[in-house]
């Protein structure tokens, strides 16, 4: 069973090694304005992936084309989170204002069961849902990209795969963060009984060249055969042989039946801005809706960013939203998720009746709402094309380098998304999040997620594209970034740079970035009954803002290697 301190250690390791986030970044070194472009913009977690996206846009591709190319490029240059062995969510807004959401979240294998990570006494077997072959769900990324291309793509499929193949086959130079990540992950290979990955072992330094021949071969099969190049044939054989060798349960049938799903967006308004976000099995859209609507009646624009009243209010709202998340949200194909009720204005007003402007509400006294009737290493990228289409994609392996298992002769890491299920009610996952029956393990079910790719409009026009990695902090990081722009009059880069904080109901404490609050503000909040945990960094927001003159401001998070690139 994971104790609270163990959860914190896991999160800290993810931030330090796989999040590639920079500790103690001096404020004076941060860019005060993002990259400005008049036609199109790509913001991703890695400079090479951003360059790939812009190349596709300049070739006449649309935002979806660029997103597909970026997804595969990140699988090469950013293996901690970029992936073909994981899954994610896409929010798409066409230039005519129509929207769509694609769920390519991983799914539980058919042989999965609700007690698969418990011992004979019903206790959680530590680490079993986090590391090794049994931790992996059925990957969804490749099917999702194929599905997106079939519906919205314009350039040939082969052209979108070629940049990633070139990077894998010809090699690329490591950043300091990526070198550190590859050095860190090797300690797990013996423990997870992993075939030593080709060209990924050794002592790496910034500037070293990495070549990934096995991954290039896998990508070529996907390039030539589309979906069948991953879920059938040689790659499917490699995956299932890896499962058999390491005691995993993903089968050929699991791979064959997996399908990504188009779902209607969660939509709402906040102070005249319309927001579009992801529905369940992502908790992001519902939670963001609740956060914004409960914030709306309060004058935080007058109080200001970092004011104790603002921090206190947002914390109190966050703890109520995360209590609802733990109880009511899950895969809508398996559980009746009360979305309408959770978004009801009367219900949300009722959730705030116990709010006191002067005093913190102990989390022990906060429960999920009752109705009558009816998951950290992730990466996000935002894209706007010259036609005015916008894509927000958040994709993940869950933990850094997923399950720490590389498919033998396939060259790619598998996810450890099974930990995002409630492996036992009341036991926190790796991010400290609690869950219940709505998110219990069931064959072919999709695990609950915190991913929150989001697009905003103003007066019917595209306004912002935003998202972030960060496990349980994803939702609150997106929420705070939106408020920074709308209420605190920051430009996109300032909103991304701004220090963040987070509360998730349990543990009952505010997590803050180092240097995020002054001693005076923290003392005032402590007097209200709040307590704190300090972290080096929270999230890595990559966002795009449409400025009043129609130009695009791309803001890459300085906490990592992220880069905005436009033209």
C-alpha positions as CSV (number, residue, x, y, z in Angstrom):
1,X,0.0,0.0,0.0
2,X,1.4,3.4,-1.0
3,X,1.7,5.7,2.0
4,X,1.5,9.4,1.6
5,X,5.3,10.0,1.9
6,X,5.8,7.3,-0.8
7,X,3.4,9.0,-3.1
8,X,5.3,12.3,-2.6
9,X,8.7,10.6,-3.3
10,X,7.3,9.2,-6.6
11,X,6.0,12.6,-7.6
12,X,9.3,14.3,-6.8
13,X,11.2,11.7,-8.8
14,X,9.0,12.3,-11.8
15,X,9.5,16.0,-11.6
16,X,13.2,15.8,-11.0
17,X,14.1,13.3,-13.7
18,X,11.3,12.7,-16.2
19,X,9.5,16.0,-16.1
20,X,12.8,17.7,-17.1
21,X,11.7,20.7,-15.1
22,X,14.1,23.4,-14.0
23,X,14.4,24.2,-10.3
24,X,14.7,27.7,-9.0
25,X,14.6,29.4,-12.4
26,X,15.3,33.1,-11.8
27,X,12.4,35.3,-12.6
28,X,14.6,37.8,-14.4
29,X,15.7,35.2,-16.9
30,X,12.2,34.3,-18.1
31,X,10.9,35.6,-21.4
32,X,8.3,38.2,-20.9
33,X,6.6,37.6,-24.2
34,X,6.2,34.5,-26.2
35,X,7.1,33.8,-29.8
36,X,4.9,36.0,-32.1
37,X,3.8,34.8,-35.6
38,X,1.2,35.9,-38.1
39,X,0.3,32.7,-39.7
40,X,0.6,29.6,-37.6
41,X,2.1,28.4,-34.3
42,X,3.3,25.1,-32.7
43,X,4.2,24.8,-29.0
44,X,5.5,21.4,-27.8
45,X,7.8,19.9,-25.1
46,X,10.8,19.6,-27.4
47,X,12.4,21.9,-29.9
48,X,12.7,19.2,-32.6
49,X,9.1,18.3,-32.3
50,X,8.1,22.0,-32.7
51,X,10.2,22.2,-35.8
52,X,8.5,19.2,-37.2
53,X,5.1,20.7,-36.6
54,X,6.0,23.9,-38.3
55,X,7.5,22.1,-41.3
56,X,4.2,20.3,-41.8
57,X,2.2,23.5,-41.6
58,X,4.5,25.3,-44.1
59,X,4.0,22.3,-46.5
60,X,0.2,23.1,-46.5
61,X,-0.9,20.8,-43.7
62,X,-3.6,21.7,-41.3
63,X,-3.4,21.6,-37.5
64,X,-4.4,18.0,-37.3
65,X,-1.7,17.0,-39.8
66,X,0.9,18.9,-37.7
67,X,-0.4,17.3,-34.5
68,X,0.0,13.8,-36.0
69,X,3.6,14.5,-37.1
70,X,4.4,16.0,-33.7
71,X,2.9,13.0,-31.8
72,X,5.2,10.6,-33.6
73,X,8.2,13.0,-33.4
74,X,7.8,13.2,-29.6
75,X,7.8,9.4,-29.4
76,X,11.4,9.6,-30.7
77,X,12.9,12.7,-29.1
78,X,11.0,12.8,-25.8
79,X,10.6,9.1,-24.8
80,X,9.8,10.0,-21.1
81,X,6.3,11.0,-22.3
82,X,6.0,11.2,-26.0
83,X,4.8,7.8,-27.2
84,X,3.3,5.3,-29.4
85,X,2.9,2.9,-26.4
86,X,0.5,5.2,-24.5
87,X,-2.6,7.2,-25.2
88,X,-4.2,10.6,-24.7
89,X,-6.9,13.1,-25.7
90,X,-7.4,15.6,-28.5
91,X,-9.6,18.7,-28.6
92,X,-10.1,20.1,-32.1
93,X,-11.8,23.4,-33.1
94,X,-12.3,24.0,-36.8
95,X,-12.1,27.5,-38.2
96,X,-15.9,27.5,-38.6
97,X,-16.3,27.1,-34.9
98,X,-17.3,23.4,-34.9
99,X,-15.6,21.2,-32.4
100,X,-14.7,17.6,-31.8
101,X,-12.9,15.5,-29.1
102,X,-11.0,12.3,-29.7
103,X,-10.4,9.8,-26.9
104,X,-7.4,7.6,-27.5
105,X,-6.9,6.8,-23.9
106,X,-5.4,3.4,-23.1
107,X,-7.8,0.5,-22.0
108,X,-7.5,-2.3,-19.6
109,X,-6.7,-5.7,-21.2
110,X,-9.5,-8.3,-21.3
111,X,-7.7,-10.4,-18.7
112,X,-7.7,-7.5,-16.2
113,X,-9.8,-7.6,-13.0
114,X,-10.6,-5.3,-10.2
115,X,-8.3,-7.1,-7.6
116,X,-5.3,-7.8,-9.9
117,X,-3.0,-5.6,-7.8
118,X,-4.0,-7.0,-4.4
119,X,-2.5,-9.8,-2.3
120,X,-4.5,-12.6,-0.7
121,X,-5.3,-10.3,2.2
122,X,-6.7,-7.7,0.0
123,X,-3.8,-5.3,0.4
124,X,-2.1,-3.4,-2.5
125,X,1.1,-5.1,-3.7
126,X,3.4,-2.1,-3.8
127,X,4.7,-1.1,-7.2
128,X,2.8,-3.8,-9.2
129,X,0.6,-1.2,-11.0
130,X,3.6,1.1,-11.5
131,X,6.5,-0.9,-12.9
132,X,6.7,-3.9,-15.2
133,X,4.6,-5.6,-17.8
134,X,1.4,-5.9,-15.7
135,X,1.2,-2.2,-15.3
136,X,0.4,-1.5,-19.0
137,X,-2.9,-0.8,-20.6
138,X,-3.6,-1.4,-24.3
139,X,-2.0,1.6,-26.1
140,X,-4.2,4.0,-28.0
141,X,-1.9,6.6,-29.5
142,X,-1.4,5.0,-33.0
143,X,-5.1,4.3,-33.4
144,X,-5.9,7.8,-32.3
145,X,-3.6,9.4,-34.9
146,X,-5.0,7.2,-37.6
147,X,-8.5,8.1,-36.6
148,X,-7.7,11.8,-36.6
149,X,-6.1,11.6,-40.0
150,X,-9.0,9.8,-41.5
151,X,-11.5,12.4,-40.3
152,X,-9.5,15.6,-40.6
153,X,-6.1,15.1,-42.2
154,X,-5.2,16.6,-45.6
155,X,-1.6,15.6,-46.3
156,X,-0.6,12.0,-47.1
157,X,-0.2,9.7,-44.0
158,X,3.3,8.7,-45.1
159,X,4.5,12.4,-45.2
160,X,3.4,12.8,-41.5
161,X,5.4,9.8,-40.3
162,X,8.6,10.6,-42.2
163,X,10.0,13.3,-39.9
164,X,9.9,11.0,-36.9
165,X,11.4,8.1,-38.9
166,X,14.3,10.5,-40.0
167,X,14.9,11.5,-36.4
168,X,15.0,7.9,-35.2
169,X,17.0,6.5,-38.1
170,X,19.6,9.3,-38.5
171,X,19.7,10.3,-34.8
172,X,19.3,13.5,-32.9
173,X,21.3,15.4,-30.2
174,X,20.2,15.0,-26.6
175,X,19.3,18.1,-24.4
176,X,20.7,18.1,-20.9
177,X,17.3,17.2,-19.5
178,X,16.8,14.3,-21.9
179,X,20.3,13.0,-21.2
180,X,19.5,13.0,-17.5
181,X,16.2,11.2,-18.1
182,X,17.9,8.4,-20.1
183,X,20.5,8.0,-17.4
184,X,17.8,7.8,-14.7
185,X,15.5,5.3,-16.3
186,X,18.2,2.6,-16.8
187,X,18.2,1.8,-13.1
188,X,14.8,0.1,-13.6
189,X,15.6,-2.2,-16.5
190,X,16.8,-5.1,-14.3
191,X,13.9,-4.7,-11.9
192,X,11.3,-4.7,-14.8
193,X,12.9,-7.6,-16.6
194,X,13.3,-5.4,-19.7
195,X,15.3,-6.3,-22.8
196,X,18.1,-3.8,-22.8
197,X,17.0,-1.2,-25.4
198,X,19.1,-0.7,-28.5
199,X,21.2,2.4,-28.2
200,X,19.5,3.7,-25.1
201,X,22.0,2.5,-22.4
202,X,25.2,4.2,-21.3
203,X,26.2,7.4,-19.6
204,X,24.6,10.2,-21.6
205,X,25.5,13.8,-21.7
206,X,24.0,16.8,-23.5
207,X,25.0,16.9,-27.1
208,X,25.3,13.1,-27.4
209,X,23.7,11.7,-30.5
210,X,21.0,9.0,-30.1
211,X,20.0,6.6,-32.9
212,X,16.9,4.4,-32.6
213,X,16.9,1.8,-35.4
214,X,14.3,-0.5,-33.8
215,X,11.9,2.4,-33.3
216,X,12.5,3.6,-36.8
217,X,11.6,0.1,-38.1
218,X,8.4,0.2,-36.0
219,X,7.5,3.6,-37.3
220,X,8.1,2.5,-40.9
221,X,5.6,-0.3,-40.4
222,X,3.0,2.2,-39.2
223,X,3.9,4.5,-42.1
224,X,3.3,1.7,-44.6
225,X,0.4,-0.1,-43.0
226,X,-1.4,2.5,-40.9
227,X,-3.2,1.0,-37.9
228,X,-2.3,-2.5,-39.0
229,X,1.4,-1.6,-38.7
230,X,1.0,-1.4,-34.9
231,X,-2.0,-3.5,-33.8
232,X,-1.4,-6.4,-36.2
233,X,1.5,-8.1,-37.9
234,X,5.1,-7.7,-36.7
235,X,4.6,-5.0,-34.1
236,X,1.7,-6.8,-32.5
237,X,3.8,-9.9,-32.4
238,X,6.6,-8.0,-30.6
239,X,4.2,-6.6,-28.1
240,X,2.6,-9.9,-27.2
241,X,5.9,-11.7,-27.1
242,X,7.1,-9.0,-24.7
243,X,4.0,-9.5,-22.5
244,X,4.5,-13.2,-22.4
245,X,8.2,-12.9,-21.5
246,X,7.5,-10.4,-18.7
247,X,4.2,-11.7,-17.3
248,X,2.0,-9.1,-18.8
249,X,-1.6,-9.7,-20.0
250,X,-2.0,-7.7,-23.2
251,X,-3.0,-10.1,-26.0
252,X,-3.3,-10.0,-29.8
253,X,-7.1,-9.8,-29.3
254,X,-6.7,-6.7,-27.0
255,X,-4.7,-5.0,-29.7
256,X,-7.2,-6.0,-32.5
257,X,-10.3,-4.7,-30.7
258,X,-8.9,-1.4,-29.4
259,X,-10.6,1.6,-30.9
260,X,-10.3,5.3,-30.2
261,X,-13.6,7.2,-29.8
262,X,-15.0,10.5,-30.9
263,X,-16.9,12.2,-28.0
264,X,-18.8,15.5,-27.7
265,X,-16.9,18.3,-25.9
266,X,-17.5,19.7,-22.5
267,X,-18.4,23.4,-23.2
268,X,-19.1,26.3,-20.9
269,X,-18.5,30.0,-20.4
270,X,-16.5,32.1,-18.1
271,X,-16.8,35.9,-18.0
272,X,-17.7,36.1,-21.6
273,X,-15.2,33.5,-22.8
274,X,-16.3,30.1,-24.1
275,X,-14.2,27.1,-23.2
276,X,-14.1,23.7,-24.9
277,X,-12.5,20.8,-23.1
278,X,-12.4,17.0,-22.8
279,X,-15.2,14.9,-21.5
280,X,-14.9,11.6,-19.5
281,X,-13.0,9.4,-19.2
282,X,-10.9,12.5,-18.8
283,X,-11.9,14.3,-15.6
284,X,-10.4,17.5,-17.0
285,X,-13.3,19.1,-18.8
286,X,-15.8,18.5,-16.0
287,X,-13.4,19.6,-13.3
288,X,-12.3,22.7,-15.2
289,X,-16.0,23.7,-15.8
290,X,-16.7,23.4,-12.0
291,X,-13.5,25.3,-11.1
292,X,-14.3,28.2,-13.5
293,X,-18.0,28.4,-12.7
294,X,-17.4,28.4,-8.9
295,X,-14.8,31.1,-9.4
296,X,-16.9,33.4,-11.6
297,X,-19.0,35.1,-8.9
298,X,-15.9,36.3,-7.1
299,X,-13.9,39.5,-7.9
300,X,-10.4,37.9,-8.2
301,X,-9.5,40.4,-10.9
302,X,-9.7,43.1,-8.2
303,X,-8.0,41.0,-5.5
304,X,-5.1,40.2,-7.8
305,X,-2.8,37.3,-8.6
306,X,-1.1,36.0,-5.4
307,X,-3.5,37.8,-3.1
308,X,-4.3,35.6,0.0
309,X,-8.0,36.0,-0.8
310,X,-7.5,34.7,-4.3
311,X,-5.3,31.8,-3.2
312,X,-7.8,30.9,-0.4
313,X,-10.8,30.9,-2.7
314,X,-9.2,28.9,-5.4
315,X,-7.9,26.3,-2.9
316,X,-11.4,25.9,-1.4
317,X,-12.9,25.4,-4.8
318,X,-10.2,22.9,-5.8
319,X,-10.7,20.7,-2.8
320,X,-14.5,20.5,-3.5
321,X,-13.9,19.7,-7.2
322,X,-11.4,16.9,-6.5
323,X,-13.8,15.4,-4.0
324,X,-16.3,15.1,-6.8
325,X,-13.7,13.7,-9.1
326,X,-12.8,10.9,-6.8
327,X,-16.4,9.7,-6.5
328,X,-18.3,10.4,-9.6
329,X,-15.9,10.3,-12.6
330,X,-14.9,7.3,-14.7
331,X,-15.3,5.7,-18.1
332,X,-18.8,6.6,-19.4
333,X,-19.0,3.4,-21.4
334,X,-18.9,1.4,-18.1
335,X,-20.4,3.8,-15.5
336,X,-23.2,6.4,-15.5
337,X,-21.2,9.6,-15.0
338,X,-23.5,12.3,-13.7
339,X,-22.0,15.0,-16.0
340,X,-25.2,17.1,-16.2
341,X,-25.6,17.1,-12.5
342,X,-22.0,17.9,-11.8
343,X,-22.2,21.0,-14.1
344,X,-25.6,22.2,-12.8
345,X,-25.5,25.8,-11.6
346,X,-27.6,25.1,-8.5
347,X,-25.4,22.2,-7.5
348,X,-22.3,24.2,-7.9
349,X,-23.7,27.1,-5.8
350,X,-24.6,24.5,-3.2
351,X,-21.0,23.2,-3.1
352,X,-19.8,26.6,-2.0
353,X,-22.3,27.1,0.8
354,X,-19.8,25.8,3.3
355,X,-17.1,28.2,2.0
356,X,-15.8,30.7,4.5
357,X,-13.7,33.7,3.3
358,X,-11.8,33.7,6.6
359,X,-11.2,30.0,7.3
360,X,-10.0,26.9,5.5
361,X,-12.4,24.0,5.3
362,X,-10.8,20.8,6.5
363,X,-10.9,18.1,3.7
364,X,-12.3,15.6,6.2
365,X,-15.5,17.7,6.2
366,X,-15.7,17.8,2.4
367,X,-17.5,15.0,0.7
368,X,-18.6,14.5,-2.9
369,X,-22.0,15.7,-3.9
370,X,-24.9,13.2,-3.7
371,X,-27.3,12.9,-6.6
372,X,-30.7,11.3,-6.9
373,X,-30.9,9.2,-10.1
374,X,-28.1,9.0,-12.2
375,X,-4.2,10.5,-13.7
376,X,2.7,12.2,-14.3
377,X,4.6,12.1,-17.0
378,X,2.6,13.4,-19.7
379,X,3.1,15.9,-22.5
380,X,0.9,18.5,-24.1
381,X,1.2,20.4,-27.4
382,X,-0.9,23.3,-28.9
383,X,-1.2,24.0,-32.6
384,X,-2.9,26.7,-34.6
385,X,-2.7,26.6,-38.4
386,X,-2.9,29.4,-41.0
387,X,-6.5,28.4,-41.7
388,X,-7.6,29.1,-38.2
389,X,-8.0,25.5,-37.0
390,X,-6.7,24.7,-33.5
391,X,-5.7,21.4,-31.9
392,X,-4.9,20.7,-28.2
393,X,-3.5,17.3,-27.5
394,X,-2.4,15.9,-24.2
395,X,-0.7,12.5,-24.4
396,X,1.0,10.2,-21.8
397,X,2.7,7.1,-20.6
398,X,1.6,8.1,-17.1
399,X,4.8,7.8,-15.1
400,X,8.1,8.9,-16.6
401,X,9.0,6.3,-19.3
402,X,5.8,4.5,-18.3
403,X,6.2,1.0,-17.0
404,X,10.0,1.2,-17.7
405,X,9.4,-1.7,-20.1
406,X,10.7,-1.4,-23.7
407,X,9.2,-3.7,-26.3
408,X,12.0,-6.0,-27.4
409,X,13.1,-5.1,-30.9
410,X,10.3,-2.6,-31.1
411,X,12.2,0.3,-29.5
412,X,9.4,2.0,-27.6
413,X,8.3,2.2,-24.0
414,X,5.0,0.9,-22.7
415,X,2.7,2.8,-20.4
416,X,1.9,2.2,-16.7
417,X,-1.7,3.6,-17.0
418,X,-3.3,0.8,-15.0
419,X,-2.2,2.8,-11.9
420,X,-4.7,5.4,-13.0
421,X,-7.6,3.0,-12.0
422,X,-8.7,2.8,-8.4
423,X,-6.7,-0.3,-7.6
424,X,-8.4,-0.3,-4.2
425,X,-10.9,2.3,-2.9
426,X,-9.3,4.8,-0.6
427,X,-5.7,4.0,-1.7
428,X,-4.0,6.8,-3.5
429,X,-2.4,6.4,-6.9
430,X,1.1,7.6,-7.8
431,X,-0.2,11.2,-7.8
432,X,-1.9,10.9,-4.4
433,X,-5.4,10.9,-6.0
434,X,-8.1,8.8,-4.4
435,X,-10.8,7.0,-6.4
436,X,-13.8,4.7,-6.0
437,X,-16.2,2.4,-7.8
438,X,-16.6,4.7,-10.8
439,X,-13.0,4.1,-11.7
440,X,-12.6,0.5,-10.6
441,X,-10.7,-1.9,-13.0
442,X,-12.8,-3.7,-15.5
443,X,-11.8,-5.5,-18.8
444,X,-11.6,-3.0,-21.8
445,X,-12.5,-0.1,-19.5
446,X,-10.6,3.2,-19.9
447,X,-8.9,4.5,-16.7
448,X,-9.8,8.0,-15.5
449,X,-7.5,10.8,-16.5
450,X,-6.7,14.4,-15.4
451,X,-5.6,15.4,-18.9
452,X,-7.3,18.8,-19.8
453,X,-6.5,19.9,-23.4
454,X,-8.6,23.0,-23.8
455,X,-9.5,25.6,-26.3
456,X,-11.1,29.0,-25.6
457,X,-13.1,31.4,-27.8
458,X,-14.0,35.1,-27.4
459,X,-16.9,36.5,-29.4
460,X,-17.0,33.4,-31.6
461,X,-13.4,33.6,-32.5
462,X,-10.4,31.5,-31.4
463,X,-8.8,32.9,-28.3
464,X,-6.5,30.4,-26.6
465,X,-5.2,26.8,-26.9
466,X,-3.8,25.4,-23.6
467,X,-2.8,22.3,-21.8
468,X,-0.1,20.8,-19.7
469,X,1.3,17.5,-18.2
470,X,1.5,17.1,-14.5
471,X,-0.7,14.2,-13.3
472,X,-3.2,15.5,-10.7
473,X,-1.9,19.1,-11.1
474,X,-2.9,19.2,-14.8
475,X,-6.4,20.5,-14.1
476,X,-5.4,23.2,-11.7
477,X,-2.5,24.4,-13.9
478,X,-4.8,24.9,-16.9
479,X,-7.3,26.6,-14.6
480,X,-4.8,29.0,-13.2
481,X,-3.3,29.8,-16.6
482,X,-6.7,30.7,-18.0
483,X,-7.3,33.0,-14.9
484,X,-3.9,34.6,-15.3
485,X,-4.9,35.8,-18.8
486,X,-8.6,36.6,-18.3
487,X,-8.6,38.0,-14.7
488,X,-5.0,39.1,-14.2
489,X,-4.3,40.6,-17.6
490,X,-1.2,38.6,-18.3
491,X,0.0,37.9,-21.8
492,X,0.4,34.2,-22.7
493,X,4.1,33.9,-21.7
494,X,3.6,35.7,-18.4
495,X,0.6,33.4,-17.7
496,X,2.7,30.3,-18.4
497,X,5.7,31.6,-16.4
498,X,3.6,32.5,-13.3
499,X,4.2,30.4,-10.2
500,X,1.5,27.8,-9.6
501,X,-0.2,26.1,-6.6
502,X,-2.4,23.1,-6.3
503,X,-4.9,21.4,-3.9
504,X,-6.6,18.1,-4.6
505,X,-8.7,17.4,-1.5
506,X,-6.3,14.8,-0.1
507,X,-3.6,15.2,1.1
508,X,-5.1,18.3,2.8
509,X,-2.3,20.7,1.9
510,X,-1.5,23.3,-0.7
511,X,1.3,22.3,-3.0
512,X,3.2,25.4,-4.1
513,X,6.2,26.0,-6.4
514,X,9.4,27.1,-4.8
515,X,9.2,30.9,-4.3
516,X,5.6,31.0,-5.4
517,X,4.2,32.8,-2.4
518,X,5.7,35.4,-0.1
519,X,6.3,34.6,3.6
520,X,3.6,37.2,4.5
521,X,1.0,35.5,2.2
522,X,1.8,32.1,3.5
523,X,1.5,33.3,7.1
524,X,-1.9,34.8,6.4
525,X,-3.1,31.5,4.8
526,X,-1.7,29.5,7.6
527,X,-3.7,31.6,10.0
528,X,-6.8,30.6,8.0
529,X,-5.9,26.9,8.6
530,X,-3.9,26.0,5.4
531,X,-0.7,24.1,5.3
532,X,1.9,23.8,2.5
533,X,4.1,21.4,0.6
534,X,6.8,23.0,-1.6
535,X,7.7,21.5,-5.0
536,X,10.4,22.6,-7.5
537,X,7.9,22.9,-10.3
538,X,4.3,22.2,-11.2
539,X,3.3,21.4,-14.8
540,X,4.7,22.4,-18.2
541,X,2.0,24.5,-19.9
542,X,2.3,25.0,-23.6
543,X,-0.2,27.5,-24.9
544,X,-1.1,29.8,-27.8
545,X,-3.0,33.1,-27.5
546,X,-4.6,35.0,-30.4
547,X,-3.8,38.6,-29.7
548,X,-6.1,41.6,-30.5
549,X,-4.4,42.2,-33.8
550,X,-4.8,38.6,-34.9
551,X,-1.2,37.5,-34.4
552,X,-0.4,34.4,-32.4
553,X,1.6,34.4,-29.2
554,X,3.1,31.0,-28.6
555,X,4.2,30.4,-25.0
556,X,6.6,27.5,-24.2
557,X,7.0,26.6,-20.5
558,X,10.5,27.6,-19.3
559,X,10.3,24.8,-16.7
560,X,11.5,22.4,-19.4
561,X,12.9,22.2,-23.0
562,X,9.6,23.3,-24.4
563,X,9.7,25.5,-27.5
564,X,7.2,27.7,-29.5
565,X,7.8,27.9,-33.2
566,X,5.7,29.8,-35.8
567,X,5.8,31.6,-39.0
